[in-house]
Amino acid sequence: SLPADVLHFIPNLQNLTRLADASPETVMAEIARSPLRAMAPEIPEPEEVPNSAQALPTVTAHGMGDSCFEPGMASITRGIAKKTGSYARCVPTAGNIITDTIDGFLKNMDSSVEYFAAKIRSDPELKGGFNAVGFSQGNSLIRGYIQKYNDPPVHSFLSVHGTVMGVSQLPGCFEQGKPLGLICKALAEVLGDLAYLPFAQSLLFQADYYREPQKVSSSAYLKRSQIGHWNNEDPKSANTTYKANFGKTQKFAMVKALQDSMVYPNEGEWWGSFADGSYTEVLPMKQTKFYREDLFGLKTADEAGKIHYETTPGDHLQFTAAELYGWVQKYFMDEAAMLIV
């Protein structure tokens, strides 16, 4: 239970959590109406047959408000399996379409990574390592798995419009002429002064990767923020295992949506961020403290030639089947062919 003075400020989050227990179908309907729903598109299967060089298996991870059990993620996972000629699996963070979708909001980031890792590590098809493709928030799962576990290892990580460096606002909530729905109201209550309180970090996935530039030096952020811990931002609690595990992945292919209205700033999709204390100065990866101080292994990975960049011209999760299969060919298959030769 939460203190009364906290409960006073979060009536919508209280309502959301109660509804998730009492009437999950109602919460699903709220999510379906929310502009924050990051749904992967349905795509056709590829026409070409893979050559004899099989790629590693592939794990896919879905975005906020989406699910492995939705038609879009199912089609993407099937298509990648056909493209690579190898096993592919979408790994959820709960057991069915309702819980998997709701837990994209109401299961915290570290707990979601634990569930994700347990499913991966119990799958014999993945025991020799795998490639991973994330969409939107699903990339936070894959980043967390890499840093906390990476056993079996992610060989190549394809991040499509990913929240790998978190977000500093949720601009997608605000639609001209439309009132905020329950999901946006609940997040708006928390993503601000309350974001780094224990209850927020323990409950809300989005609070765990929320980086408010003007608060990232605060004791609350450094002590409690889950993404702050992943970034090794507090020298007193830096985890060398996170950096060592990051180094076990051989390739990071980062896809940025040039008109992204969901991930803010979208430079985060390329490992960039706002400068600490600023909502106007956006730093590319090499100018961030994470890179310059090599806090979790970005600089080491870059100097080893592991980080690659792609773009799409439109908004969040707007990509074509040809683009996706092209990235899969380039980052998962071409190297496999070279290894066979």
C-alpha positions in Angstrom: 0.0 0.0 0.0 1.1 3.5 -0.7 1.1 6.6 1.6 -2.1 8.6 1.4 -0.2 11.7 0.3 1.1 9.8 -2.7 -2.3 8.2 -3.5 -3.8 11.7 -3.7 -1.7 12.5 -6.7 -2.3 9.3 -8.7 -6.0 8.6 -9.0 -5.8 7.5 -12.6 -2.9 5.1 -12.0 -4.9 3.7 -9.0 -7.9 3.3 -11.3 -5.8 1.6 -14.0 -4.2 -0.9 -11.6 -7.5 -1.8 -10.1 -9.1 -2.3 -13.5 -6.2 -4.5 -14.6 -7.1 -6.9 -11.8 -10.9 -6.6 -11.9 -11.6 -6.1 -15.6 -8.5 -6.6 -17.8 -10.7 -6.5 -20.9 -11.6 -2.9 -20.0 -7.9 -2.0 -19.8 -7.3 -3.7 -23.1 -10.0 -1.5 -24.6 -8.3 1.6 -23.1 -4.9 0.5 -24.5 -6.5 -0.1 -28.0 -7.7 3.5 -28.0 -4.5 5.0 -26.7 -2.2 6.9 -29.0 0.7 5.3 -27.1 0.0 1.9 -28.6 3.1 1.0 -30.6 1.8 -1.8 -32.9 4.0 -3.6 -35.4 2.4 -3.8 -38.9 1.4 -7.1 -40.5 3.8 -7.9 -43.3 3.8 -10.5 -46.1 6.2 -13.4 -46.0 9.3 -13.0 -48.2 9.3 -14.6 -51.6 12.9 -15.7 -51.9 14.1 -18.9 -50.4 17.3 -18.7 -48.1 20.5 -20.1 -49.4 22.2 -23.1 -47.7 23.9 -20.9 -45.1 21.5 -20.9 -42.2 21.5 -17.9 -39.9 21.2 -18.2 -36.1 17.7 -18.4 -34.6 15.9 -15.1 -34.0 14.0 -13.7 -31.0 11.6 -10.9 -31.6 10.3 -8.5 -28.9 7.2 -6.3 -29.2 6.4 -2.7 -28.4 4.2 -0.9 -25.9 0.6 -1.9 -26.1 1.4 -4.7 -28.6 1.7 -8.4 -28.0 3.5 -11.4 -29.4 -0.1 -12.8 -29.9 -1.1 -10.0 -32.2 -1.2 -10.5 -36.0 1.6 -8.0 -36.7 4.2 -9.6 -34.5 3.1 -13.1 -35.5 3.6 -12.2 -39.2 7.0 -10.6 -38.6 8.2 -13.6 -36.6 7.0 -16.0 -39.3 8.5 -13.9 -42.1 11.9 -13.7 -40.4 11.9 -17.5 -39.9 11.2 -18.0 -43.6 13.7 -15.4 -44.6 16.6 -16.9 -42.5 15.6 -20.5 -42.9 16.0 -20.8 -39.1 13.9 -20.9 -35.9 12.2 -17.7 -34.9 10.1 -16.9 -31.8 8.4 -13.8 -30.4 9.1 -13.9 -26.6 6.4 -12.2 -24.6 6.4 -10.9 -21.0 3.3 -12.8 -20.0 1.3 -15.8 -21.0 -1.6 -14.5 -23.2 -2.6 -11.6 -25.3 -4.3 -9.7 -22.5 -1.6 -10.1 -19.8 1.2 -9.6 -22.4 -0.3 -6.3 -23.5 -1.2 -5.0 -20.0 2.2 -6.0 -18.6 3.8 -3.7 -21.2 2.6 -1.0 -18.9 2.1 -2.5 -15.4 5.1 -4.8 -15.1 8.3 -2.9 -14.3 11.3 -3.1 -16.7 13.6 -5.2 -14.6 10.8 -7.8 -13.9 9.9 -7.8 -17.6 13.5 -8.6 -18.5 13.6 -11.4 -15.9 10.5 -13.0 -17.4 11.9 -12.5 -20.9 15.3 -14.1 -20.0 13.6 -17.1 -18.3 11.7 -17.8 -21.5 14.8 -17.5 -23.6 16.9 -19.7 -21.3 14.4 -22.4 -21.2 14.1 -22.8 -25.0 16.5 -25.5 -26.3 16.4 -23.9 -29.8 18.2 -20.8 -28.4 20.9 -22.5 -26.3 23.6 -21.9 -28.9 22.9 -18.1 -29.2 20.6 -16.1 -31.3 19.9 -12.8 -33.1 17.3 -10.4 -31.7 14.9 -7.9 -33.3 13.1 -5.4 -31.1 10.3 -3.0 -32.0 9.9 0.2 -29.9 9.8 -0.7 -26.2 10.8 -4.3 -27.0 14.3 -3.0 -27.5 14.5 -2.2 -23.8 13.9 -5.8 -23.1 16.7 -6.9 -25.4 19.1 -4.3 -24.1 18.3 -5.4 -20.5 18.8 -9.1 -21.5 22.1 -8.3 -23.1 23.5 -6.4 -20.1 22.0 -8.6 -17.3 22.4 -12.1 -18.9 23.6 -12.5 -22.5 23.8 -16.2 -21.9 22.9 -17.6 -24.3 24.3 -14.7 -26.2 22.7 -12.2 -28.6 25.0 -12.2 -31.6 23.4 -9.4 -33.6 20.8 -7.0 -32.2 18.5 -5.2 -34.6 16.7 -2.3 -32.9 13.8 -0.9 -34.8 12.8 2.5 -33.5 14.0 1.5 -30.0 13.7 3.0 -26.5 17.2 1.7 -25.8 18.2 5.1 -24.2 14.8 5.7 -22.7 12.6 8.7 -23.4 12.4 12.2 -21.9 8.7 12.8 -22.6 5.8 10.9 -24.0 4.7 13.4 -26.7 2.5 10.8 -28.4 -0.1 11.3 -25.6 -1.1 14.7 -26.8 -3.5 14.7 -29.8 -5.0 18.0 -30.9 -8.7 18.2 -30.0 -8.8 14.9 -28.1 -9.0 14.4 -24.4 -6.4 12.2 -22.7 -7.5 8.6 -22.2 -6.9 6.6 -19.0 -3.5 5.2 -20.1 -2.1 8.7 -20.9 -3.6 10.2 -17.8 -2.0 7.5 -15.6 1.4 8.0 -17.2 1.1 11.8 -17.1 0.6 11.6 -13.3 3.8 9.7 -12.8 6.2 10.8 -15.4 7.3 14.0 -13.7 8.0 14.6 -10.0 6.9 11.1 -9.0 8.9 9.1 -11.6 11.8 8.2 -9.4 9.8 7.3 -6.3 10.0 3.6 -5.3 6.3 2.9 -6.2 6.7 4.3 -9.7 9.9 2.4 -10.5 8.4 -0.8 -9.1 5.2 -0.6 -11.1 5.3 1.3 -14.3 7.5 0.1 -17.2 7.6 3.6 -18.8 8.8 5.2 -15.6 11.8 2.8 -15.6 13.2 4.2 -18.8 12.1 7.8 -18.3 15.1 10.2 -18.2 14.2 13.7 -17.3 17.3 15.8 -18.2 16.8 18.1 -15.3 16.6 15.3 -12.8 19.2 12.9 -13.9 21.8 14.2 -11.4 19.3 14.0 -8.5 19.8 11.5 -5.7 16.4 9.9 -6.4 17.3 9.2 -10.0 20.7 7.9 -9.3 19.5 5.7 -6.5 16.3 4.3 -8.0 16.1 4.8 -11.8 16.3 1.4 -13.5 17.7 2.9 -16.7 20.1 5.0 -14.6 21.4 1.7 -13.2 21.7 0.1 -16.6 23.6 3.1 -17.8 26.0 2.9 -14.8 25.3 6.6 -14.1 26.0 6.3 -10.4 29.7 5.5 -9.9 28.9 4.1 -6.4 26.6 1.4 -7.8 28.2 0.8 -11.2 27.9 -2.8 -12.3 30.9 -4.1 -14.3 28.9 -7.2 -15.4 26.6 -4.9 -17.5 29.6 -3.7 -19.5 31.2 -7.1 -19.9 27.9 -8.6 -21.1 27.4 -5.7 -23.5 30.7 -6.6 -25.1 29.6 -10.1 -25.9 27.2 -9.0 -28.6 28.9 -8.7 -32.0 26.6 -6.3 -33.8 24.2 -3.5 -32.9 22.1 -2.3 -35.9 20.2 0.8 -34.8 17.2 2.0 -36.9 16.0 5.5 -36.4 12.6 6.9 -37.6 13.4 10.3 -38.9 9.9 11.6 -38.1 9.4 9.7 -34.9 6.7 11.1 -32.6 6.9 8.5 -29.9 10.6 8.2 -28.9 11.7 11.6 -27.6 14.4 12.5 -28.5 14.6 10.1 -31.5 18.4 10.5 -31.4 18.0 8.0 -28.6 17.3 5.3 -31.2 21.0 5.8 -32.2 22.2 5.8 -28.6 22.0 9.6 -28.3 20.3 11.6 -25.5 19.6 15.1 -24.3 22.5 16.8 -22.5 22.1 16.6 -18.8 20.0 19.6 -17.6 18.8 20.5 -21.1 15.6 19.9 -23.1 17.1 21.6 -26.1 20.6 20.2 -26.6 20.4 16.7 -28.2 23.7 14.9 -28.2 24.7 12.3 -30.7 26.1 9.1 -29.2 29.8 10.0 -29.3 29.1 13.2 -27.4 27.2 11.6 -24.5 28.8 10.9 -21.2 27.8 7.2 -21.7 30.1 7.0 -24.7 32.9 9.3 -23.6 33.2 7.6 -20.2 32.3 4.2 -21.7 29.9 3.6 -18.8 28.3 0.4 -20.1 30.5 -0.4 -23.2 29.2 1.8 -26.0 32.6 3.2 -26.8 34.3 -0.2 -26.7 31.6 -1.6 -29.0 31.9 1.4 -31.5 35.7 1.2 -31.6 35.4 -2.5 -32.4 33.1 -1.6 -35.4 30.0 -3.2 -33.9 27.5 -0.3 -34.1 25.7 0.3 -37.4 23.0 2.8 -38.3 19.9 2.7 -40.5 17.0 5.1 -41.0 13.3 5.1 -42.1 11.7 8.3 -43.4 8.4 8.2 -41.5 7.0 8.0 -38.0 7.3 5.4 -35.3 7.1 1.8 -36.5 6.5 2.8 -40.1 8.6 0.4 -42.0 8.1 -1.9 -45.0 8.5 -5.6 -45.3 11.3 -4.9 -47.8 13.2 -2.7 -45.3 12.8 -5.3 -42.5 13.9 -8.2 -44.7 16.8 -6.1 -46.0 18.1 -5.5 -42.5 17.7 -9.2 -41.6 19.7 -10.1 -44.8 22.4 -7.5 -44.0 22.9 -8.1 -40.3 21.8 -11.7 -39.7 22.4 -13.5 -43.0 25.3 -12.1 -45.0 27.7 -12.8 -42.2 26.3 -16.3 -41.8 27.0 -16.9 -45.4 30.6 -15.6 -45.0 31.1 -17.9 -42.0 30.0 -20.9 -44.0 32.3 -20.1 -46.9 
